[in-house]
């Protein structure tokens, strides 16, 4: 009986630790990120050349993308190193799946999961939150 209780507590502890790892990844993602560079099929573009491109991720699972004043709202899910974006603004747009290559408190590197149009994005964190949204 004592071994069963210890086994159950061990499993609960491991599940708690694993769920905490996912939360840390999500906590790192939350905030405002500014695009520094984007590489599309081998061509590198500076983020400034595309306008002021920012992405905000909130703790409720929403995102706001602002590219040169053109805003898009959506929902995101984070599973391991896979970031899935579903636009609310453009409901007919298919989900976008990105692989997180690097994510820390200052930098985020994403790659498209689509092998036809290989792209990678490099962001720097601006601040924790606060993009202004005008509806």
Contact map, one row per residue, 1 for C-alpha under 8 A:
111110000000000000000000000000000000000000000000000000000000000000000000000000000000000000000000000000000000000000000000000000000000000
111111000000000000000000000000000000000000000000000000000000000000000000000000000000000000000000000000000000000000000000000000000000000
111111100000000000000000000000000000000000000000000000000000000000000000000000000000000000000000000000000000000000000000000000000000000
111111110000000000000000000000000000000000000000000000000000000000000000000000000000000000000000000000000000000000000000000000000000000
111111111000000000000000000000000000000000000000000000000000000000000000000000000000000000000000000000000000000000000000000000000000000
011111111100000000000000000000000000000000000000000000000000000000000000000000000000000000000000000000000000000000000000000000000000000
001111111110000000000000000000000000000000000000000000000000000000000000000000000000000000000000000000000000000000000000000000000000000
000111111111000000000000000000000000000000000000000000000000000000000000000000000000000000000000000000000000000000000000000000000000000
000011111111100000000000000000000000000000000000000000000000000000000000000000000000000000000000000000000000000000000000000000000000000
000001111111110000000000000000000000000000000000000000000000000000000000000000000000000000000000000000000000000000000000000000000000000
000000111111111000000000000000000000000000000000000000000000000000000000000000000000000000000000000000000000000000000000000000000000000
000000011111111100000000000000000000000000000000000000000000000000000000000000000000000000000000000000000000000000000000000000000000000
000000001111111110000000000000000000000000000000000000000000000000000000000000000000000000000000000000000000000000000000000000000000000
000000000111111111000000000000000000000000000000000000000000000000000000000000000000000000000000000000000000000000000000000000000000000
000000000011111111100000000000000000000000000000000000000000000000000000000000000000000000000000000000000000000000000000000000000000000
000000000001111111110000000000000000000000000000000000000000000000000000000000000000000000000000000000000000000000000000000000000000000
000000000000111111111000000000000000000000000000000000000000000000000000000000000000000000000000000000000000000000000000000000000000000
000000000000011111111100000000000000000000000000000000000000000000000000000000000000000000000000000000000000000000000000000000000000000
000000000000001111111110000000000000000000000000000000000000000000000000000000000000000000000000000000000000000000000000000000000000000
000000000000000111111111000000000000000000000000000000000000000000000000000000000000000000000000000000000000000000000000000000000000000
000000000000000011111111100000000000000000000000000000000000000000000000000000000000000000000000000000000000000000000000000000000000000
000000000000000001111111110000000000000000000000000000000000000000000000000000110000000000000000000000000000000000000000000000000000000
000000000000000000111111111000000000000000000000000000000000000000000000000000000000000000000000000000000000000000000000000000000000000
000000000000000000011111111100000000000000000000000000000000000000000000000000000000000000000000000000000000000000000000000000000000000
000000000000000000001111111110000000000000000000000000000000000000000000000000000000000000000000000000100000000000000000000000000000000
000000000000000000000111111111000000000000000000000000000010000000000000000001000000000000000000000000000000000000000000000000000000000
000000000000000000000011111111000000000000000000000000000010000000000000000000000000000000000000000000000000000000000000000000000000000
000000000000000000000001111111100000000000000000000000000000000000000000000000000000000000000000000000111000000000000000000000000000000
000000000000000000000000111111100000000000000000000000001000000000000000000000000000000000000000000000100000000000000000000000000000000
000000000000000000000000011111110000000000000000000000011110000000000000000000000000000000000000000000000000000000000000000000011000000
000000000000000000000000000111111000000000000000000000011100000000000000000000000000000000000000000000000000000000000000000011111100000
000000000000000000000000000001111100000000000000000001111000000000000000000000000000000000000000000000000000000000000000000011111110000
000000000000000000000000000000111110000000000000000001110000000000000000000000000000000000000000000000000000000000000000001111100000000
000000000000000000000000000000011111000000000000000111100000000000000000000000000000000000000000000000000000000000000000001111000000000
000000000000000000000000000000001111110000000011000111000000000000000000000000000000000000000000000000000000000000000000111100000000000
000000000000000000000000000000000111110000000111000000000000000000000000000000000000000000000000000000000000000000000000111100000000000
000000000000000000000000000000000011111000011110000000000000000000000000000000000000000000000000000000000000000000000000111000000000000
000000000000000000000000000000000011111100011110000000000000000000000000000000000000000000000000000000000000000000000011110000000000000
000000000000000000000000000000000000111111111000000000000000000000000000000000000000000000000000000000000000000000000011100000000000000
000000000000000000000000000000000000011111110000000000000000000000000000000000000000000000000000000000000000000000001111000000000000000
000000000000000000000000000000000000001111100000000000000000000000000000000000000000000000000000000000000000000000001110000000000000000
000000000000000000000000000000000000001111110000000000000000000000000000000000000000000000000000000000000000000000000110000000000000000
000000000000000000000000000000000000001111111000000000000000000000000000000000000000000000000000000000000000000000000000000000000000000
000000000000000000000000000000000000111101111100000000000000000000000000000000000000000000000000000000000000000000000000000000000000000
000000000000000000000000000000000000111000111110100000000000000000000000000000000000000000000000000000000000000000000000000000000000000
000000000000000000000000000000000001110000011111110000000000000000000000000000000000000000000000000000000000000000000000000000000000000
000000000000000000000000000000000011110000001111111110000000000000000000000000000000000000000000000000000000000000000000000000000000000
000000000000000000000000000000000011000000000111111110000000000000000000000000000000000000000000000000000000000000000000000000000000000
000000000000000000000000000000000000000000001111111000000000000000000000000000000000000000000000000000000000000000000000000000000000000
000000000000000000000000000000000000000000000111111110000000000000110000000000000000000000000000000000000000000000000000000000000000000
000000000000000000000000000000000000000000000011111110000000000000110000000000000000000000000000000000000000000000000000000000000000000
000000000000000000000000000000000110000000000011011111000000000001111000000000000000000000000000000000000000000000000000000000000000000
000000000000000000000000000000000110000000000011011111100000000011110000000000000000000000000000000000000000000000000000000000000000000
000000000000000000000000000000011110000000000000000111110000000011100000000000000000000000000000000000000000000000000000000000000000000
000000000000000000000000000000011100000000000000000011111000001111000000000000000000000000000000000000000000000000000000000000000000000
000000000000000000000000000001111000000000000000000001111100001110000000000000000000000000000000000000000000000000000000000000001110000
000000000000000000000000000011110000000000000000000000111110111100000000000000000000000000000000000000000000000000000000000000001000000
000000000000000000000000000001100000000000000000000000011111111000000000000000000000000000000000000000000000000000000000000000001000000
000000000000000000000000011001000000000000000000000000001111110000000000000000000000000000000000000000000000000000000000000000000000000
000000000000000000000000000000000000000000000000000000000111110000000000000000000000000000000000000000000000000000000000000000000000000
000000000000000000000000000000000000000000000000000000001111111000000000001110000000000000000000000000000000000000000000000000000000000
000000000000000000000000000000000000000000000000000000001111111100000000111100000000000000000000000000000000000000000000000000000000000
000000000000000000000000000000000000000000000000000000111100111110000000111100000000000000000000000000000000000000000000000000000000000
000000000000000000000000000000000000000000000000000000111000011111000011110000000000000000000000000000000000000000000000000000000010000
000000000000000000000000000000000000000000000000000011110000001111100111100000000000000000000000000000000000000000000000000000000000000
000000000000000000000000000000000000000000000000000111100000000111111111000000000000000000000000000000000000000000000000000000000000000
000000000000000000000000000000000000000000000000011111000000000011111110000000000000000000000000000000000000000000000000000000000000000
000000000000000000000000000000000000000000000000011110000000000001111100000000000000000000000000000000000000000000000000000000000000000
000000000000000000000000000000000000000000000000000100000000000001111110000000000000000000000000000000000000000000000000000000000000000
000000000000000000000000000000000000000000000000000000000000000011111111000000000000000000000000000000000000000000000000000000000000000
000000000000000000000000000000000000000000000000000000000000000111101111100000000000000000000000000000000000000000000000000000000000000
000000000000000000000000000000000000000000000000000000000000000111000111110000000000001111000000000000000000000000000000000000000000000
000000000000000000000000000000000000000000000000000000000000011110000011111000000000001110000000000000000000000000000000000000000000000
000000000000000000000000000000000000000000000000000000000000011100000001111100000000111110000000000000000000000000000000000000000000000
000000000000000000000000000000000000000000000000000000000000111000000000111110000000111100000000000000000000000000000000000000000000000
000000000000000000000000000000000000000000000000000000000000111000000000011111000011110000000000000000000000000000000000000000000000000
000000000000000000000000000000000000000000000000000000000000100000000000001111100011100000000000000000000000000000000000000000000000000
000000000000000000000000010000000000000000000000000000000000000000000000000111111111000000000000000000000000000000000000000000000000000
000000000000000000000100000000000000000000000000000000000000000000000000000011111110000000000000000000000000000000000000000000000000000
000000000000000000000100000000000000000000000000000000000000000000000000000001111100000000000000000000000000000000000000000000000000000
000000000000000000000000000000000000000000000000000000000000000000000000000001111110000000000000001110000000000000000000000000000000000
000000000000000000000000000000000000000000000000000000000000000000000000000001111111000000000000111100000000000000000000000000000000000
000000000000000000000000000000000000000000000000000000000000000000000000000111101111100000000000111100000000000000000000000000000000000
000000000000000000000000000000000000000000000000000000000000000000000000000111000111110000000011110000000000000000000000000000000000000
000000000000000000000000000000000000000000000000000000000000000000000000011110000011111000000011100000000000000000000000000000000000000
000000000000000000000000000000000000000000000000000000000000000000000000011100000001111100001111000000000000000000000000000000000000000
000000000000000000000000000000000000000000000000000000000000000000000001111000000000111111101110000000000000000000000000000000000000000
000000000000000000000000000000000000000000000000000000000000000000000001111000000000011111100000000000000000000000000000000000000000000
000000000000000000000000000000000000000000000000000000000000000000000001110000000000001111100000000000000000000000000000000000000000000
000000000000000000000000000000000000000000000000000000000000000000000001000000000000001111111000000000000000000000000000000000000000000
000000000000000000000000000000000000000000000000000000000000000000000000000000000000001111111100000000000000000000000000000000000000000
000000000000000000000000000000000000000000000000000000000000000000000000000000000000000001111100000000000000000000000000000000000000000
000000000000000000000000000000000000000000000000000000000000000000000000000000000000011001111110000000000000000000000000000000000000000
000000000000000000000000000000000000000000000000000000000000000000000000000000000000011000111111000000000000000000000000000000000000000
000000000000000000000000000000000000000000000000000000000000000000000000000000000001111000001111100000000000000000000000000000000000000
000000000000000000000000000000000000000000000000000000000000000000000000000000000001110000000111110000000000000000000000000000000000000
000000000000000000000000000000000000000000000000000000000000000000000000000000000111100000000011111000000000000111000000000000000000000
000000000000000000000000000000000000000000000000000000000000000000000000000000000111000000000001111100000000011110000000000000000000000
000000000000000000000000000000000000000000000000000000000000000000000000000000001110000000000000111110000000011110000000000000000000000
000000000000000000000000000000000000000000000000000000000000000000000000000000001110000000000000011111100001111000000000000000000000000
000000000000000000000000000000000000000000000000000000000000000000000000000000001000000000000000001111100001111000000000000000000000000
000000000000000000000000000000000000000000000000000000000000000000000000000000000000000000000000000111110011110000000000000000000000000
000000000000000000000000100110000000000000000000000000000000000000000000000000000000000000000000000111111111100000000000000000000000000
000000000000000000000000000100000000000000000000000000000000000000000000000000000000000000000000000001111111000000000000000000000000000
000000000000000000000000000100000000000000000000000000000000000000000000000000000000000000000000000000111110000000000000000010000000000
000000000000000000000000000000000000000000000000000000000000000000000000000000000000000000000000000000111111000000000000000110000000000
000000000000000000000000000000000000000000000000000000000000000000000000000000000000000000000000000001111111100000000000011110000000000
000000000000000000000000000000000000000000000000000000000000000000000000000000000000000000000000000111110111110000000000011110000000000
000000000000000000000000000000000000000000000000000000000000000000000000000000000000000000000000000111100011111000000001111000000000000
000000000000000000000000000000000000000000000000000000000000000000000000000000000000000000000000011111000001111100000001110000000000000
000000000000000000000000000000000000000000000000000000000000000000000000000000000000000000000000011110000000111110000111100000000000000
000000000000000000000000000000000000000000000000000000000000000000000000000000000000000000000000111000000000011111101111000000000000000
000000000000000000000000000000000000000000000000000000000000000000000000000000000000000000000000111000000000001111100100000000000000000
000000000000000000000000000000000000000000000000000000000000000000000000000000000000000000000000100000000000000111111100000000000000000
000000000000000000000000000000000000000000000000000000000000000000000000000000000000000000000000000000000000000111111100000000000000000
000000000000000000000000000000000000000000000000000000000000000000000000000000000000000000000000000000000000000001111100000000000000000
000000000000000000000000000000000000000110000000000000000000000000000000000000000000000000000000000000000000000101111110000000000000000
000000000000000000000000000000000000000111000000000000000000000000000000000000000000000000000000000000000000001111111111000000000000000
000000000000000000000000000000000000011111000000000000000000000000000000000000000000000000000000000000000000001100001111100000000000000
000000000000000000000000000000000000011100000000000000000000000000000000000000000000000000000000000000000000111100000111110000000000000
000000000000000000000000000000000011111000000000000000000000000000000000000000000000000000000000000000000000111000000011111000000000000
000000000000000000000000000000000011110000000000000000000000000000000000000000000000000000000000000000000011110000000001111100000000000
000000000000000000000000000000001111100000000000000000000000000000000000000000000000000000000000000000000011100000000000111110000000000
000000000000000000000000000000001111000000000000000000000000000000000000000000000000000000000000000000000111000000000000011111000000000
000000000000000000000000000000111100000000000000000000000000000000000000000000000000000000000000000000001111000000000000001111110000000
000000000000000000000000000000111100000000000000000000000000000000000000000000000000000000000000000000000000000000000000000111110000000
000000000000000000000000000000111000000000000000000000000000000000000000000000000000000000000000000000000000000000000000000011111100000
000000000000000000000000000001110000000000000000000000000000000000000000000000000000000000000000000000000000000000000000000011111100000
000000000000000000000000000001110000000000000000000000011100000000000000000000000000000000000000000000000000000000000000000000111110000
000000000000000000000000000000110000000000000000000000010000000000000000000000000000000000000000000000000000000000000000000000111111000
000000000000000000000000000000010000000000000000000000010000000100000000000000000000000000000000000000000000000000000000000000001111100
000000000000000000000000000000000000000000000000000000000000000000000000000000000000000000000000000000000000000000000000000000000111110
000000000000000000000000000000000000000000000000000000000000000000000000000000000000000000000000000000000000000000000000000000000011111
000000000000000000000000000000000000000000000000000000000000000000000000000000000000000000000000000000000000000000000000000000000001111
000000000000000000000000000000000000000000000000000000000000000000000000000000000000000000000000000000000000000000000000000000000000111
